Amino acid sequence: MDKTKPELIYENTFPAIFIRRNNRFTAEVMVGDEQKTVHIKNTGRLEELLIPKAKVTLQKSGNPERKTEYDLISVYRPRFKWINVDSLAPNKLIRQHLETIYDVVKPEYTYGDSRFDFYMERDGERYLTEVKGCTLAYDQKTGIGYFPDAPTERGIKHLNELAKAVKDGYHCSIEFVIQMNGIHLVFPNNKTQPEFGRALVAAAKAGVEIIYHGCHVEADSIKITGVTLDTGRYRNAR
Protein backbone atom coordinates (compact mmCIF):
# COMPACT_ATOMS: atom_id res chain seq x y z
CA MET A 1 0.00 0.00 0.00
CA ASP A 2 1.22 3.52 -0.84
CA LYS A 3 1.97 5.32 2.41
CA THR A 4 2.53 8.74 0.78
CA LYS A 5 0.58 11.47 2.58
CA PRO A 6 -1.99 13.22 0.35
CA GLU A 7 -0.70 16.67 -0.58
CA LEU A 8 -1.52 19.61 -2.84
CA ILE A 9 1.19 22.03 -3.95
CA TYR A 10 0.06 25.17 -5.75
CA GLU A 11 2.16 26.60 -8.57
CA ASN A 12 2.35 30.22 -9.77
CA THR A 13 1.54 31.72 -6.38
CA PHE A 14 1.95 35.33 -5.27
CA PRO A 15 1.64 37.17 -1.94
CA ALA A 16 -1.01 39.86 -1.53
CA ILE A 17 -2.79 41.95 1.10
CA PHE A 18 -6.52 41.59 1.58
CA ILE A 19 -8.64 44.76 1.31
CA ARG A 20 -12.29 43.71 1.29
CA ARG A 21 -14.71 41.11 0.07
CA ASN A 22 -17.05 42.25 -2.69
CA ASN A 23 -19.44 39.29 -2.58
CA ARG A 24 -19.36 35.50 -2.18
CA PHE A 25 -17.08 35.09 -5.18
CA THR A 26 -14.67 38.03 -5.40
CA ALA A 27 -12.46 40.26 -3.26
CA GLU A 28 -10.15 43.23 -3.61
CA VAL A 29 -6.47 42.74 -2.77
CA MET A 30 -3.19 44.59 -3.20
CA VAL A 31 -0.60 42.79 -5.30
CA GLY A 32 2.46 44.93 -4.80
CA ASP A 33 1.29 48.48 -5.56
CA GLU A 34 -1.65 47.41 -7.71
CA GLN A 35 -5.21 46.72 -6.60
CA LYS A 36 -6.71 43.56 -8.12
CA THR A 37 -10.10 41.88 -8.10
CA VAL A 38 -9.59 38.18 -7.38
CA HIS A 39 -11.73 35.07 -7.22
CA ILE A 40 -12.29 33.50 -3.78
CA LYS A 41 -12.20 29.71 -3.99
CA ASN A 42 -14.68 29.41 -1.12
CA THR A 43 -18.24 30.76 -0.86
CA GLY A 44 -18.38 30.33 2.94
CA ARG A 45 -18.51 33.34 5.25
CA LEU A 46 -14.84 33.25 6.33
CA GLU A 47 -15.55 36.32 8.48
CA GLU A 48 -12.81 35.46 10.99
CA LEU A 49 -10.22 35.08 8.22
CA LEU A 50 -10.84 37.60 5.47
CA ILE A 51 -10.19 40.81 7.35
CA PRO A 52 -8.54 44.03 6.11
CA LYS A 53 -4.73 43.92 5.89
CA ALA A 54 -4.55 40.13 6.27
CA LYS A 55 -1.78 38.48 4.27
CA VAL A 56 -3.16 36.17 1.59
CA THR A 57 -1.77 33.93 -1.13
CA LEU A 58 -2.98 34.06 -4.72
CA GLN A 59 -2.62 31.55 -7.51
CA LYS A 60 -2.43 32.93 -11.01
CA SER A 61 -4.90 31.37 -13.42
CA GLY A 62 -3.64 30.02 -16.72
CA ASN A 63 -6.95 30.83 -18.43
CA PRO A 64 -6.74 34.11 -20.38
CA GLU A 65 -10.55 34.12 -20.86
CA ARG A 66 -11.28 34.50 -17.14
CA LYS A 67 -12.54 37.78 -15.73
CA THR A 68 -10.25 37.45 -12.69
CA GLU A 69 -6.54 36.76 -13.08
CA TYR A 70 -6.01 35.22 -9.62
CA ASP A 71 -7.59 32.80 -7.15
CA LEU A 72 -7.30 33.45 -3.41
CA ILE A 73 -6.16 30.16 -1.86
CA SER A 74 -4.84 30.85 1.66
CA VAL A 75 -4.95 33.41 4.48
CA TYR A 76 -2.44 34.11 7.24
CA ARG A 77 -3.71 34.50 10.80
CA PRO A 78 -1.12 34.80 13.60
CA ARG A 79 -2.72 32.16 15.86
CA PHE A 80 -2.87 29.49 13.16
CA LYS A 81 -0.28 30.60 10.61
CA TRP A 82 -1.56 29.72 7.13
CA ILE A 83 -5.14 28.56 6.60
CA ASN A 84 -6.15 27.03 3.28
CA VAL A 85 -9.49 28.35 1.98
CA ASP A 86 -9.64 26.46 -1.31
CA SER A 87 -12.99 24.63 -1.13
CA LEU A 88 -11.81 22.18 -3.81
CA ALA A 89 -8.77 21.09 -1.79
CA PRO A 90 -10.53 18.68 0.62
CA ASN A 91 -11.96 16.52 -2.17
CA LYS A 92 -8.66 16.44 -4.03
CA LEU A 93 -6.82 15.33 -0.91
CA ILE A 94 -9.42 12.72 0.06
CA ARG A 95 -9.43 11.29 -3.46
CA GLN A 96 -5.66 10.77 -3.19
CA HIS A 97 -6.22 9.05 0.15
CA LEU A 98 -9.09 6.83 -1.01
CA GLU A 99 -7.28 5.66 -4.14
CA THR A 100 -4.59 4.05 -1.97
CA ILE A 101 -7.03 1.88 -0.02
CA TYR A 102 -10.01 1.06 -2.26
CA ASP A 103 -10.31 -0.97 -5.47
CA VAL A 104 -12.87 1.42 -7.01
CA VAL A 105 -13.26 5.16 -6.36
CA LYS A 106 -16.00 7.10 -8.16
CA PRO A 107 -16.61 10.82 -7.49
CA GLU A 108 -20.01 12.52 -7.60
CA TYR A 109 -22.13 9.44 -6.89
CA THR A 110 -25.92 9.74 -6.72
CA TYR A 111 -27.76 7.86 -4.00
CA GLY A 112 -31.37 8.62 -3.12
CA ASP A 113 -31.96 12.35 -3.43
CA SER A 114 -28.32 13.32 -2.82
CA ARG A 115 -25.06 13.36 -4.71
CA PHE A 116 -22.15 12.23 -2.55
CA ASP A 117 -18.52 13.08 -3.03
CA PHE A 118 -17.28 9.50 -3.39
CA TYR A 119 -18.48 5.94 -3.89
CA MET A 120 -15.92 3.20 -3.23
CA GLU A 121 -15.65 -0.57 -3.43
CA ARG A 122 -13.30 -2.99 -1.69
CA ASP A 123 -13.55 -6.76 -1.35
CA GLY A 124 -17.09 -6.71 -2.67
CA GLU A 125 -18.28 -4.15 -0.09
CA ARG A 126 -19.83 -0.77 -1.00
CA TYR A 127 -18.87 2.54 0.61
CA LEU A 128 -20.14 6.13 0.49
CA THR A 129 -18.39 9.19 1.88
CA GLU A 130 -19.11 12.90 2.02
CA VAL A 131 -16.23 15.36 2.46
CA LYS A 132 -16.37 18.66 4.35
CA GLY A 133 -13.66 21.29 4.73
CA CYS A 134 -13.15 22.94 8.13
CA THR A 135 -11.70 26.48 8.24
CA LEU A 136 -13.19 27.73 11.52
CA ALA A 137 -11.45 27.60 14.91
CA TYR A 138 -11.13 30.08 17.76
CA ASP A 139 -8.07 28.89 19.69
CA GLN A 140 -5.30 26.61 18.48
CA LYS A 141 -4.55 25.49 22.04
CA THR A 142 -7.82 23.54 22.24
CA GLY A 143 -7.13 21.71 18.98
CA ILE A 144 -10.82 22.06 18.10
CA GLY A 145 -12.35 23.31 14.87
CA TYR A 146 -16.02 23.93 14.15
CA PHE A 147 -18.35 23.11 11.26
CA PRO A 148 -20.28 24.65 9.63
CA ASP A 149 -19.32 28.33 9.57
CA ALA A 150 -22.71 29.08 7.99
CA PRO A 151 -26.02 27.16 7.99
CA THR A 152 -25.96 24.22 5.58
CA GLU A 153 -29.22 22.49 4.79
CA ARG A 154 -27.31 20.46 2.21
CA GLY A 155 -25.00 19.15 4.92
CA ILE A 156 -27.93 18.01 7.05
CA LYS A 157 -29.53 16.32 4.04
CA HIS A 158 -26.28 14.44 3.35
CA LEU A 159 -26.14 13.15 6.92
CA ASN A 160 -29.73 11.94 6.77
CA GLU A 161 -29.14 10.18 3.43
CA LEU A 162 -25.94 8.54 4.72
CA ALA A 163 -27.90 7.15 7.66
CA LYS A 164 -30.40 5.65 5.21
CA ALA A 165 -27.59 4.21 3.08
CA VAL A 166 -26.23 2.32 6.09
CA LYS A 167 -29.54 0.45 6.27
CA ASP A 168 -29.12 -0.43 2.57
CA GLY A 169 -25.79 -2.10 3.28
CA TYR A 170 -23.33 0.69 2.50
CA HIS A 171 -20.39 1.54 4.76
CA CYS A 172 -20.81 5.29 5.19
CA SER A 173 -18.66 8.12 6.52
CA ILE A 174 -18.41 11.87 6.71
CA GLU A 175 -14.81 13.04 6.48
CA PHE A 176 -13.68 16.48 7.67
CA VAL A 177 -10.48 17.88 6.17
CA ILE A 178 -9.14 20.46 8.62
CA GLN A 179 -7.57 23.18 6.48
CA MET A 180 -5.49 24.76 9.26
CA ASN A 181 -2.55 23.96 11.49
CA GLY A 182 -2.84 22.59 15.02
CA ILE A 183 -6.50 21.54 14.85
CA HIS A 184 -7.26 17.83 15.18
CA LEU A 185 -10.96 17.61 16.10
CA VAL A 186 -14.12 19.10 14.61
CA PHE A 187 -17.15 19.88 16.77
CA PRO A 188 -20.58 20.87 15.43
CA ASN A 189 -20.98 24.64 15.41
CA ASN A 190 -24.14 24.67 17.49
CA LYS A 191 -24.12 28.45 17.77
CA THR A 192 -24.60 28.70 14.03
CA GLN A 193 -26.74 25.64 13.33
CA PRO A 194 -27.69 23.26 16.16
CA GLU A 195 -29.65 21.16 13.66
CA PHE A 196 -26.40 20.03 12.04
CA GLY A 197 -25.07 18.80 15.38
CA ARG A 198 -28.22 16.83 16.03
CA ALA A 199 -28.08 15.32 12.54
CA LEU A 200 -24.42 14.37 13.08
CA VAL A 201 -25.24 12.55 16.33
CA ALA A 202 -28.18 10.76 14.69
CA ALA A 203 -26.02 9.72 11.72
CA ALA A 204 -23.31 8.34 14.00
CA LYS A 205 -25.86 6.36 16.00
CA ALA A 206 -27.16 4.95 12.70
CA GLY A 207 -23.66 3.70 11.83
CA VAL A 208 -22.05 6.57 9.89
CA GLU A 209 -18.35 6.93 10.70
CA ILE A 210 -17.03 10.40 11.70
CA ILE A 211 -13.46 10.95 10.48
CA TYR A 212 -11.08 13.93 10.81
CA HIS A 213 -8.02 14.58 8.66
CA GLY A 214 -5.51 16.89 10.30
CA CYS A 215 -3.31 18.91 7.95
CA HIS A 216 -0.12 20.92 7.72
CA VAL A 217 -0.72 24.12 5.77
CA GLU A 218 1.75 26.51 4.18
CA ALA A 219 1.08 29.52 1.97
CA ASP A 220 1.22 27.38 -1.17
CA SER A 221 0.50 23.85 0.04
CA ILE A 222 -1.68 21.62 2.20
CA LYS A 223 -0.87 18.07 3.31
CA ILE A 224 -2.83 15.53 5.34
CA THR A 225 -0.71 14.53 8.33
CA GLY A 226 -3.05 12.42 10.47
CA VAL A 227 -6.43 10.71 10.58
CA THR A 228 -8.71 10.49 13.65
CA LEU A 229 -11.84 8.36 14.00
CA ASP A 230 -14.29 10.04 16.40
CA THR A 231 -17.49 8.07 15.91
CA GLY A 232 -17.67 6.70 19.46
CA ARG A 233 -18.12 10.09 21.12
CA TYR A 234 -21.19 10.81 18.98
CA ARG A 235 -22.69 7.35 19.35
CA ASN A 236 -22.48 7.70 23.12
CA ALA A 237 -24.03 11.17 23.12
CA ARG A 238 -27.45 11.59 24.74
N, C-alpha and C positions, 0 to 999 in steps of 0.2 A: 504493500500500500504506500502511496506517495504521502510523505509526512510534511511536505512543503506547506508553510502557512499561507493561506490566501492573502493576496496583497494587490493593491492598485497603486501604480505610480503614474502620476500625471506629467505629461510632457508640455513644453511651451508654456510655462507658468511665469507669472509676473506679480510682484508685490503692488499693493494699492492701499489707499486709505478710504474707508467707507464714509460717505456723506449722508445719504438718506435713501430710504426705500420709496420708490414711486408707487408700486402696487405689488401684487403677489409675484409678478414675474420679472420685474426690472428694478434696478437701483442706480444711484449716481455714486461714482467713486472718483478719486484722483489717482491717475497713473502718471507719476512724476508731476509735471506742472500742468497737465491737461485733464479736464473733467471728461469722463466717459459714462455713457449709459451702458450697463452690463446686464446680462441675463442671470437671474438667481436660479440655481439648480435645485430649488426647494420651495414649495408653495406654502409651507408651514409658517406659523407666526414668527418664530425666531426673535421674539422681542428682547430676550435677554442677551442675544448675541450681536444682532445688527444694530449697533449704536454708533452715533457720530464719533469719528476719529479712530474707530477700531481698525486695526491692521487686518487686511484680507488678502487672499491669494486668488488670482485670476488665471484661467486657462484660455489661451487664444484659440479661437475656432479656426478650423481650416476651410470653412465654407464661406466663400466670398459673397454668396447670395443672402446671407443672414443679415438681419437688421442690426443685431448687436455683435460686436467683434469678439467679446469676451464672455466667459462664464465665471461666476463667482463660486468657488469650490470650498474654501475654508476661511475660518475667522479665528483671530487670536484673542483669547481672553486670559488675563494673568493667572487666574486660579487654575485653569485647565490647560494652558498652553494652546495648541492648535486644536480646533474642532472642525471636523469635516461636515459640510452641509450639503453635499451632493446626494440627492435623494435616490439616485440610480446606483450609488456605491454599494449599499447593503445587498441588493440582489446579485450584483456582479461578484461580490465576495462569497456569498452563500453558494452561488452556482459553482465556483471553484471548489468549495468545500464538499458539496454534494457529489460532484463528479469523481471524487477520490474514493467514495464509499458506497455508491449505488451502481447497479448495472445499467439502469435507464434513468435519465433525468430529462423531464419535459417541462419547459416554462409555460406560463399562462395556460393553466389547465382548468377547464370548466367542470364544476361539479355542482349539481343543484342549481341554485340561482346565483352562484358566485363564481368568480374566476380567481383561482389561487395561483400563487407565484410559481410553485413547483409541484409536479407529480413525479414520484420516483418508484422504482421497482428494485427488489433485491431478493434473491432466493424464492421467487414466486409470490412474495408479499407486496402489497400496494401501500404507498405512503403519500400523504399530502402535507405540504408545509406552506405557511404564510410568513412573509418576512416583513419586519418593521424596523425602521431606523430610529434610534434614540439620540437626541441632541440636547435634551434638557436635564440639567442638574443644578443644584444650588450650592453644594459644598463638596469638594473633592475628598475631604477627610472621611465622609460617611461612606464613600464608594457607591452611592445610590443615585441612579438616574430615574427619570419619570417619563411615562408615556400615557396618553398623548399630550402634546403641547397645545392642542386645539381639539374641540369635539370631533369625533370621527364615527359617524353612523356606519360607515363602511367597515371600520375595524370591528365593531360590535357584530355586524352581520357575518363577517368572516369567522368570528369565534363561534357563533351559533351554528353555522354550517359545518365547521370542523367537528363540533360535538355530534352532529348528526352523522357525519362521515365515519366516525368511530363505530357507531352502531351498524354501519354497512360493511365493516371489516377493514377499513383503512387504518393505518398507523398515522396519527395526525400530530402536528406540532405547530407552535407559533415561535418564531425565532427572532429575537431582538439583536440587532447589530448596534453596539454602543459606539457612536462615532466621536468619542472623546477619550482623553487619557484619564486613567485612575478611577474609572467607574466600572464596576463589575456586576452590579445588580440593577434590575429595573423594577420599580414599583408602579402600580397604577396611579395616575395623577387624578386622585379623587376630588381635588379642588376644582379641576377643570371639567371632569366628566365621571362622576361616580358610577354611571351605568357601565362604563368600560370595565372598571374594576370588578363589578358584580358578574359581568359576562366572562371575565377571565377566570374567576373562581369557579363558575359553573362549568366552563369548558374543561378546566383541569380535573374537576370531579367526574366529568364524563369520560376522561381518559386522554385528553389532549396534553401533550408534553409542552412544558414551558422552558425555553432554552435561551441563554444569554451568550453573546459572543463579545468578549472584551477586546479592545483594539489599542494599538499604538498609532497615534496620528501625528504627522508632520505637516508642514505647509503644503507639500506636494505629494503626499502619500498617506495611505491608510492600510494597516495590516492587522488581521485577526491574530491575537496572541493567546487567547484562552477561551474555553467553552465551559459554561456552568449550567447544570440541569437543576431547576428550582421548582419542579412540579409538586413535590411533597408539601411544601409550605402552603400552597394554594389548596391542595386536596384536604389538608387538615384544618383549613379555615372554617369558621362557623358563620 
